[in-house]
Amino acid sequence: MKLTLNRTEEEKAGMFKKSTVYHLDVNLEVMPEEMALIKKHKWDDLPFCEGMFLASRVIDFNVGNVVGKAQRFSFKSVNELAAVEQQVIENSKKLKQQLEAAGGFTSGGPREIEL
């Protein structure tokens, strides 16, 4: 699993004023066996990030919206971008931990636990 993030900004000229739009490009790549586990355990429905994007309302994205599909999220403020970026990083780490745990559920045969 690999997460790539890229921040950019652009100036937009309106009729009466200029504004800045902040973009966060998110690319969460997974291996085919990881994608199979995501679908098997229905983790594609898990919340991935939410934020106040350009739509001026809070929007939720789940794992299935982001995994394997490069996304560009656009924001009116750098604060919102930073908040969503932190969610993306944290939730990507959690997903990776779940995938690693799920991959080991049945592999390797019986385990002996020394008590």
Buried (B, 14 or more C-beta within 10 A) or exposed (E): BEBEEEEEEEEEEEEEEEEEBBBBEBBBBBEEEBBEBBEEBEBBEBEBBBBBBBEEEEBEBBBBEBBBEEBEBBBBEEEBBBBBBEBBBEBBEEBBEBBEEBEEEEEEEEEEEEE
